[in-house]
Amino acid sequence: MILIHYGEIGIKGKNRAVFENCLVRNIKKALGNEIEKIYREYGRILVKEGERANYEMLKEKLAKIPGIENFSFAYEVDLDIEEMKKIAMEIAKNEKFSTFKISARRSNKEFPYSSMQINEIVGEEIKEKLNKKVKLENPELTIFIEVGNKKAYVYKEKYSGIGGLPVGSQGKVVALLSGGIDSPVAAWLMIKRGCSVVFIHFYNESLVSSPKKVEEIIEKLTEYQLSSKAYFIPFGTLQYEIIKNVQSKYRMIIYRRVMTKIANEIASMEKAKAVVTGDSIGQVASQTLENIHCIYDASDLPVLSPLIGMDKREIIDMAKKIGTYEISIKPYDDCCSFMVAKHPATKASLDKIKEMEKKIIFDIEEIIEKARTKQYSK
């Protein structure tokens, strides 16, 4: 039996069941044929694995599902203290340890023994029969017992999940995804907060024949949200139009304003409620407060920048943790850096930017029609 605990979902009050059901759907989708049954019990989700379940694969997949705080592979037993003692003893016999403790939790208040009494009764059994020492702080072995409404669960190890909220519980957003380190981390943070993320990637087709690297990043992020949709938008023709009409030190800002407008149109098509970027204050010239103001002004939707207060080291550490870093550092021609000044403007005037932008003629619908879309699933 797989015992799954959530964190933040537990404080959702009357909406708690909505979040639980969303998490159950995501677990079913992730684990597929590896499980026989899944159901909710107050404060936990229980999964009955199949007879031929691959436990390493189950562990890997569960660790990537947003909404899961921790999970364990547990023995399910009747609400009988003798049964609990028996299973705890079996676990202990197969472990090498000198010190241990029992950590019981009783959500079923009708069970005749309190959590403390369960600890003492089961602990005494192991102490006497195996000649081991009880140690409440940092023992070598901890055996957990959870007493539910119909069954009890006994296990020795908790595996960490990523927490957050289940994907799909917070609606849909579109994320501007470059080939760099930052934007995949920003998208992942929104996935962790329960958003379904639609990816948008702009590439200069005269520099990049196929954005394979970006597809690899999307495939990695899809391990967390289980299914994804992406738009790959050829940007070269429009980019050369901008280069002809805009001074090099302002091009980056104009590039990004145009991308933001296109992203807004795609968001409308996808019924998404916000645009996500990988901006971090002051990291590059386009991310000063003045330039961010100029860029975000182009959006009718809220622009969410989850990395805004992080430094580069924090972002890199997170990219390594989620598995996108090694992909992101592969060589790739990012269209945003194409034909821009060595020293771009850092304090652009919005009025001046809008005046320059009037010279650029483009049809958003026509650009989107040329986009290639792709579905991903895990």
N, C-alpha and C positions, 0 to 999 in steps of 0.2 A: 504494500500500500504506500502511495506517495502522499505525504502530508504537506500541504502548501499553506503558508501563512502570508497574508498581505499586511501592509503597514498603514499607509495613509487612507486607504479605502475604509478602514475601521472607524474613521471619524466623520463619515459622510452622512450620518443621521438617516433621515427618511429616504435619501437617495442611495443608500448603501447597496441595496439589492441590484440597482441598475449597474453599478460598477462591478459588483460580484459577477453578474451574468455576462458582462462584457469580458471580464477576465476568463471566465469559464469557456466562452466561445474561442478566445485566443489560444488557450491551452489545448483545446480540442484540435484546433487548426494546426498548431505547432507539432503536436505529438502523433496525430493521425492514428494509424493502425497499431501503434505501440500500446494503446490503452484499450481496455474493455469498458470501463465505466468511469464517469466523473460526476460528482455531486457536491452540493454546498452543505456545510454545517456551520452553525454560528461561529464566526471568527476564523474559519478555516475552509479550505477546499480539499476534497479527498479524491484521489485518482487511483483506480484499480488498474495496474499495469497488466499487459498480456503475458502469457506463459513464456514466450520467447523474447521478452523485452530486452533491448540493448541498454543496459543501465548507464554506460558511459555516454551514449547518445542522448538519453533522457536527461542526464545531468547537464550536458552541454546546452541543450535546447531550453530547458527550464531556466537556466542562469541568464538567458537573454530575453525573457519575456517581461516587458514592463508591467508593473503592478505586483510582482512577486517580491516579497521581502526576504523570505528564506523558505527552504523546502527540505524534507527529510524522507528517507526510505525507512518506513516504520513497519513493525509487526502490529496487526490489528487483533485485539483480544476481547473477550467478554468482560463485562463490568464485574470482575471478580478479583479480589486482591491476591488470591493464590495464583491465578493465571498471570497476573502482572509480575509476581515474584518469579514464577517459572521462566518467563521470557527474559526478564532482566538477568537471571542467572545464566541462561544460555548465551546471551550477549557477552557477559563478563567472562565466561569460560573460554571464549575464543579470542580474548584480548590479553596483551601483556601489559600489566600495570601493577603498581604498588599502592597508589592512592586513588580514591574514587569518591563520587557523590551521586545521589539520586536527586533529580530536579523534577518534581511533580507539579502539575497544574490541573486544577479541577474546575471545569466550566459547568459541570453537572453537579449542582449543589445538593441533589438528592442522594448522591453516592455517600455511603455512611462514614467514609474516612476523609478527613481534611487533607490538604496537600502536605502539610507537615507530618501528619500521621503516615501517609503513604511513603514519604521519604524515610521515616524511621523504620517502618515495617520491612520494606524492601531492602533498605540499606543494611539492616541487621542480618538479613538472610545472607547477603554477599560477604559481609564482614566475618561472620561466624564460619560459613562453609568453605570460603576460599582464603580465609586468614588475611584479609586485606584491610587497609586503614582508611577510615573516612577522613576526607580533607575538603572543607567547604570552599577554600580559596585555591584556585589553579590546580585542581586534581588532574591526574594523568588520564582518567576516564570519567566522563559524565554520561549517565544514562537518564534519558528524558522519558517522562510518563505524562501523557495527556488524557484526562478522563472526559470523554464527550457524553452526549446524550444517550447514545445506544452502545457505543464501543469505547474501548481505551486503546491508546497507541503508544508503543514503546519503541524507542530508537536511541542511537548513540551519537548521531552527528547531524548538524545543521549546515546546509550549504547556502551561501548567500545568493540572493537574486539582485536585480538592479533597482528594485523599489519603483517609485513613481506611480503612474496611473496607467490602466490598460489602454492600449492603442484603440482609437475609435471612440473613446469616451468623451473626448474634448473637441470633436469635429475635425475639419480638414484645413490644412494650410499648404501653400506652395513655397518651396525653398529654392533659392538661387544657389546652384551647386557649381563651383568652379573645379579645377583640377588640383586645388591646393589643400592645405592642412585644415584650415579653419572652418570652411562651410560644411564639410561633412560632420564635424563635431556639433555645430549649431543645429543641423538637421536632427542628429541623434538626440540632442537634449529635448527637442520638441517631441520626438517619438516617445521619449521617456516620460514626458508630461501628458501623454495620452492622445497626442494629435496624429492623425493620418497625414503623412507628408507626400505631396506630389513634387517630384523633382523637375527643375528646369535648368538646362545647361545650354549656354550660348557658345558656339565655336566658329572660328574663322575657317571656312572650308578650303581656302587657298593655302592654309598652314597645316590643317589637320584633316586627313582624309576620313578618319573615323575615330570618335572619342572613346576608344576602348578602355582607356584608364578610368574614365569617369563611369563607364558601365561597371567596371570592377568595384568601384566605390559604392555604387547603388546596390550591387549584389550583396556586398557586405552589410550595408544598412538594412537591407531587406531581411536579413537574419533576425533583426529585432522587430520589424513591423510586419513581417510575414508575407505581405504582398505590396507591390509598389507600382506606380505609374510614372513614366518619365517623358519629358519633352526635350528633344534635341533640336536646337534651333540654329540653322546656318545664319551667321551674322556678318559674313564677309562683305557682301554688297553694301549693306547699310553702314558698316564700319568705314568703308572707303568713302562713302558720302560724307560721313562725319569728318574724316581726315581732310577732305577737300575744303571744308567750310569752317573748321574750328581750329584755333591755335593749339599747338601740341600740349601746352601746360594745362589746358582745360578739357582735353579730350576724355580723360578718364571719367570725369564727372558726367559729361554728356553720354558716354557709353552707358554708364550705370543708370542714368535717368531714363534712357530709352529702354534699357532692359527692364527697369522697374515698371514702366508703362505696359510693356508686353506681358510681364508677369501678372499685372492686375487683370488684363484681359483673359489670360489663361485661368486665373483664380475665379473669375466670373463664370467661365465655362464649366469649371470643376466644382462650383459652389463652395469654394474655399473662402475663409474669413480673414486671412492675413498673409503677409509676405514675410519670409524668414531670410535673414542674411547672416553672414559670418563676421560682421564688423566687430572690431575691438578698438575702443577709443585710442587714437594716437598711434596705432600700430604702423599704418602707412599713410601717405599723403591724402588719400581719398577718405580717411577715417578721422580727420579732425572734426571738431564739433561744427565748424562752419560748413565744411564740405558734406558732412552727413546731413545737415539741414537742407542743403541744396539737392541732395539725392533723394531723400525721403519725401521732399515736397512733391515729387512726381507721382507719389502713390495716393490713391483714394482710399486704400485699405490700411489698417494698422501695419506697421513694419516692426517685426519682432527680431531683436538681436541678442540672443541669449549669452553671447560671449562678450558683451559690451564692456564689462569690468574686469575681464580676465587678462593676464599677461601671456606672452607666447609660451613660456614654459608650462604653465597650467594647461594650455590648449594642446600642446604636444603630448603631455602626459595622458590627457584624456583620449587623444587620437590613438595612442599606443594601446590604451586599455580596451577600446572598442574595436580595434583591428583595422583602422583605416590609415594609420600613419605610413606603413610600409608601401601602401599603394600610392598615397598622396605625394611621396617624395620621388616617385618615378618621373623622368623628364616629360614635359608636356608644354605645348605652346598655349599659354593662357591669352585669350583674345583681349582681355582688359588691359594688358600691358603692351599691346601692339601699337607702335608708333605714338607713344606718349613721350613727353619731355623728360629729360634726365632729372630735372627738378620741377615736378608739377606744382601747380598752385595749391597752397594749403589753406587759404582763407578766401575762397571764392565768394563773390557777391551773387545772391540769388537772382536779382534783377538782370545782371550782366549775363548769367548763364541762360536765363530764359530768352534773352535777346538773341544770343548765339543759336539757341535751339530752333528759333523760327526759320533759320536758313536750311534746316534739315527736313527734307520731304520724305515721308515714309508712310506706308499703309500697314497698320498693325495686323489687320485680318489677313492680308496677303502674306505677311511674314510667317504668321502662325500656320497658314495653309501649307507652307513649304517645310514645316517641322516634321520630324520623324518621331512617332510615339512608340513606346515599348512598355509592355507589362512584365513584371518580375514576380516570382513567387517562390516560397520555400516550403 
